[in-house]
């Protein structure tokens, strides 16, 4: 009898413990993009960013964003940059470098301006942390 009471009391204790409202995660089923694994989301990590029409710094500005804003990545592009580098003998040598750009509905941004996340929920969490600071 004492064992049954102990098991019952333990069951009631753990049941009530599981009903606490300390941490809840709200997965809104109407927003299926929140947990889609094959998409990437970007969070602006600089105070202000300008979306450019093309993936080039000399392109025209199409839109603006602020730190913590979240955007769906539509594509990526590696842009070839040619840099002249001189060595110790003063000869110039062309070096190829590539810069990663992300494409969005609003335009293009350099990878140096954003942090990338694999789900919208992770991006929103990072955005909230950025906005608190």
ZIRAFEN-V778805 format. One record per pair of residues at least 6 apart in sequence whose ideal C-beta (glycine too) atoms are under 7 Angstrom apart, sorted by the first residue. I is the first residue (numbers start at 1). GAP is how many residues later the second one is. D is the distance in whole Angstrom. If there is no record, write none. Layout:
I&GAP&D, I&GAP&D
//
This chain:
28&6&7, 33&6&7, 33&87&6, 34&85&7, 34&86&4, 34&87&5, 35&84&6, 35&86&6, 37&81&7, 39&33&6, 40&33&4, 40&76&5, 40&77&7, 40&78&6, 41&29&6, 41&31&6, 41&32&7, 41&76&5, 41&78&7, 41&79&5, 41&82&4, 42&29&5, 42&31&5, 42&60&6, 42&72&4, 42&74&6, 43&25&7, 43&27&6, 43&71&6, 43&72&5, 43&74&7, 43&80&5, 43&83&5, 43&84&5, 43&87&7, 44&21&5, 44&22&6, 44&23&5, 44&24&6, 44&25&5, 44&69&6, 44&70&6, 45&22&7, 45&68&7, 45&69&6, 45&70&5, 45&85&7, 46&21&6, 46&67&5, 47&19&7, 47&20&5, 48&16&6, 48&18&6, 49&15&7, 49&16&5, 49&60&6, 49&64&5, 50&11&5, 50&14&6, 51&10&7, 51&11&5, 51&12&4, 51&14&7, 51&53&7, 51&55&4, 51&56&3, 51&57&7, 51&58&6, 52&7&4, 52&8&7, 52&9&6, 52&10&7, 52&55&5, 52&56&5, 53&6&5, 53&7&5, 53&9&5, 53&54&6, 54&54&6, 55&22&5, 55&24&5, 55&46&4, 55&53&4, 62&44&6, 62&45&4, 63&43&4, 63&44&6, 67&63&6, 68&59&4, 68&62&4, 68&63&4, 70&53&5, 70&54&6, 70&57&5, 71&33&5, 71&35&7, 73&29&5, 73&31&7, 73&43&7, 74&29&5, 74&30&6, 74&31&6, 75&28&4, 76&24&6, 76&26&6, 76&27&7, 77&24&5, 77&26&6, 78&20&5, 78&22&6, 79&19&7, 79&20&5, 79&22&6, 80&16&6, 80&18&6, 81&16&5, 81&17&7, 81&18&6, 82&12&6, 82&14&6, 83&12&5, 83&14&6, 84&8&5, 84&10&6, 85&8&5, 85&10&5, 86&6&5, 87&6&6, 99&11&7, 100&11&4, 101&7&5, 101&8&7, 101&9&6, 101&10&7, 102&6&7, 102&7&5, 102&9&6, 102&12&6, 115&11&6, 117&6&4, 117&9&6
//
